[in-house]
Amino acid sequence: MVVERLIEALGPDAVKTAPEDLSVYAFDAYTQGRMPSAVVLPASAIDVAAAVKIAKACDEPIVPRGAGTGLCGGAVPAEGGVVFSFARMNRILELDAPNRRARVQPGLINLDLSKKVAHAGLFYAPDPSSQKASTIGGNIGTNAGGPHCLSYGTTVNHVLGLEIVDENGDVQHTWVEEDGYDLTGALVGSEGTLGVVTSAWVRLMRQPEAVRVWLAGFPDVESASEGVSAIIGAGIVPTALEMMDGLALQMVEAAFHSGYPTDAGAVLLIESAGFEDDLNAYEALMAPIVRAAGATSWRSARSAAERDALWAGRKGALGATGRFAPNYYIQDVVVPRTKLPQALSAVEHACSERSIRVANVFHAGDGNLHPLLMYDRSDKQQVAAVIDAGNDILQAAVELGGTISGEHGIGFEKRGTLTRIFSTDDLATMARVRDVFDPKRRLNPEKIFPAGVGCGEVRQR
Ligand SMILES: Cc1cc2nc3c(=O)[nH]c(=O)nc-3n(C[C@H](O)[C@H](O)[C@H](O)COP(=O)(O)OP(=O)(O)OC[C@H]3O[C@@H](n4cnc5c(N)ncnc54)[C@H](O)[C@@H]3O)c2cc1C
């Protein structure tokens, strides 16, 4: 019934129902969900509104989907339903260069936005390492971060207004500068549970006059962590401050030959942008700071090619695990920057006691850890060990005063662990907000909230 009605409204080309097509949309980069009843490929907000109305009339869940690079199961259909894929809504609708903003469709790939506005001297700052594939809609869904979010802020700081289709199938608009509640802020990071984004006004930044990248080599992650605290403690906020440990360096070099030292115990990849003179001043300030923290090497990558190679290695690090293990699990937790050494030692402990190989490559400036646990999915014992280790790492982050997710979101994966950081009352308040937008819980059900949590049923776990 739902399929016939969708085809009637959107046309046969825009509705996928073959099992081999549907199976592709049952996955994201984290897990597999249920097969959807149908996948729609809308071409406009009008299509989205029509399809939402049909799904609602047929009591089918609605699952918005970007590129499926999400790492918490956010885009997988937990209960089946209709998946909304935005592959056909991937254009810049309006570029307002003088005001440094653009209106874009949700299926636009993150990196394509920066490429397409480069001619105007502009770029889009949030840069998840998945930016070659992930979409603006998905980035809004997860409030994506990235290496450069240390100084530029995450996606929520770059979304000015949204067009959404609400659970009734009505088109609504939000604008961040309007008086009243900040509904734009509420929608960013809501993982498709409050509305379906059909376009967004995003902030663009002016390309800096100069960019410089430095590489500081350390004997171990502890001294590199000292370096992170010392840089930030000195009042310097680079545009990016990333750490990779020894195993991550070996993986990346084997795959990309980016120019990282494979004999270091850890490196800091530091980038600053601005005027050339400011960068000279930063360099003069930072070099002695990192040396005092224990750096044994320090160099600057002045050419764009060298800089790009270092970033390609860093951003490709997850893929580089393929040479070392058939599968990886990436944990995403945050700790206060000063607690990085304890957090890294908790990661090491959780993995070594289960004989799991782990590499660390992460947004050190934000205290946002991404241990990569390598394993073989076909071995059930290894799967169980990785789940346990991931759980221990998450608990350690909470005990160190941190939190359970830095940027990948809660989705399906972490909904059971929300109670470790929020009280019953907190969750009940959030559930009430959700119920205002989506009282029947048809928008991306079984995400974010612990199983069975409704307004009156939040329980302490
Ligand atoms: C190699 C790799 C590196 C990564 N690096 C980073 C990183 O540095 N920083 C980071 O933050 N993440 C990173 N991620 C995770 C992932 O790329 C991000 O979460 C990204 O924002 C997901 O975008 P997507 O288009 O793939 O969305 P999907 O995975 O398809 O969806 C993500 C969520 O957004 C919702 N959604 C999608 N489109 C819409 C819409 N139009 N309206 C409403 N909701 C919508 C979905 O329902 C889902 O809940 C990485 C992933 C990989 C595989």
The ligand as a MOL file (V3000), in Angstrom:
LIG
                    3D

  0  0  0     0  0            999 V3000
M  V30 BEGIN CTAB
M  V30 COUNTS 53 58 0 0 0
M  V30 BEGIN ATOM
M  V30 1 C 36.0220 7.4330 7.7260 0
M  V30 2 C 35.0660 8.2320 8.5580 0
M  V30 3 C 35.5090 9.4010 9.1870 0
M  V30 4 C 34.6270 10.1580 9.9610 0
M  V30 5 N 35.0710 11.3140 10.5410 0
M  V30 6 C 34.2160 12.0840 11.2440 0
M  V30 7 C 34.6630 13.3170 11.8360 0
M  V30 8 O 35.8330 13.7110 11.7400 0
M  V30 9 N 33.7460 14.0420 12.5170 0
M  V30 10 C 32.4370 13.6430 12.6420 0
M  V30 11 O 31.6490 14.3610 13.2610 0
M  V30 12 N 32.0100 12.4800 12.1040 0
M  V30 13 C 32.8510 11.7060 11.4070 0
M  V30 14 N 32.4060 10.5360 10.8530 0
M  V30 15 C 31.0060 10.1150 11.0580 0
M  V30 16 C 30.0240 10.5780 9.9330 0
M  V30 17 O 30.7070 10.7900 8.7260 0
M  V30 18 C 29.2740 11.8150 10.3660 0
M  V30 19 O 28.4180 11.4860 11.4370 0
M  V30 20 C 28.4440 12.4740 9.2450 0
M  V30 21 O 27.8700 13.6710 9.7370 0
M  V30 22 C 27.3470 11.5710 8.6920 0
M  V30 23 O 26.9220 12.1190 7.4590 0
M  V30 24 P 26.1150 11.2220 6.3960 0
M  V30 25 O 25.7580 12.1010 5.2580 0
M  V30 26 O 26.8460 9.9940 6.0800 0
M  V30 27 O 24.7950 10.9230 7.2370 0
M  V30 28 P 24.1020 9.5380 7.6250 0
M  V30 29 O 25.0520 8.6330 8.2780 0
M  V30 30 O 23.3650 9.0300 6.4470 0
M  V30 31 O 23.0460 10.0790 8.7070 0
M  V30 32 C 23.4920 10.5820 9.9470 0
M  V30 33 C 22.2870 11.0480 10.7640 0
M  V30 34 O 21.7230 12.2180 10.1810 0
M  V30 35 C 20.3370 12.0140 9.9050 0
M  V30 36 N 20.0420 12.7080 8.6380 0
M  V30 37 C 20.6320 12.5270 7.4410 0
M  V30 38 N 20.0860 13.3530 6.5300 0
M  V30 39 C 19.1240 14.0520 7.1690 0
M  V30 40 C 18.1780 15.0460 6.7580 0
M  V30 41 N 18.1220 15.5030 5.5110 0
M  V30 42 N 17.3160 15.5310 7.6870 0
M  V30 43 C 17.3550 15.0880 8.9670 0
M  V30 44 N 18.2120 14.1620 9.4050 0
M  V30 45 C 19.0930 13.6590 8.5160 0
M  V30 46 C 20.1660 10.5060 9.8100 0
M  V30 47 O 18.8360 10.1050 10.1010 0
M  V30 48 C 21.1630 10.0270 10.8530 0
M  V30 49 O 20.5870 10.0880 12.1420 0
M  V30 50 C 33.2710 9.7390 10.0990 0
M  V30 51 C 32.8380 8.5790 9.4710 0
M  V30 52 C 33.7160 7.8250 8.7120 0
M  V30 53 C 33.2030 6.5810 8.0490 0
M  V30 END ATOM
M  V30 BEGIN BOND
M  V30 1 1 1 2
M  V30 2 1 2 3
M  V30 3 2 2 52
M  V30 4 2 3 4
M  V30 5 1 4 5
M  V30 6 1 4 50
M  V30 7 2 5 6
M  V30 8 1 6 7
M  V30 9 1 6 13
M  V30 10 2 7 8
M  V30 11 1 7 9
M  V30 12 1 9 10
M  V30 13 2 10 11
M  V30 14 1 10 12
M  V30 15 2 12 13
M  V30 16 1 13 14
M  V30 17 1 14 15
M  V30 18 1 14 50
M  V30 19 1 15 16
M  V30 20 1 16 17
M  V30 21 1 16 18
M  V30 22 1 18 19
M  V30 23 1 18 20
M  V30 24 1 20 21
M  V30 25 1 20 22
M  V30 26 1 22 23
M  V30 27 1 23 24
M  V30 28 2 24 25
M  V30 29 1 24 26
M  V30 30 1 24 27
M  V30 31 1 27 28
M  V30 32 2 28 29
M  V30 33 1 28 30
M  V30 34 1 28 31
M  V30 35 1 31 32
M  V30 36 1 32 33
M  V30 37 1 33 34
M  V30 38 1 33 48
M  V30 39 1 34 35
M  V30 40 1 35 36
M  V30 41 1 35 46
M  V30 42 1 36 37
M  V30 43 1 36 45
M  V30 44 2 37 38
M  V30 45 1 38 39
M  V30 46 1 39 40
M  V30 47 2 39 45
M  V30 48 1 40 41
M  V30 49 2 40 42
M  V30 50 1 42 43
M  V30 51 2 43 44
M  V30 52 1 44 45
M  V30 53 1 46 47
M  V30 54 1 46 48
M  V30 55 1 48 49
M  V30 56 2 50 51
M  V30 57 1 51 52
M  V30 58 1 52 53
M  V30 END BOND
M  V30 END CTAB
M  END
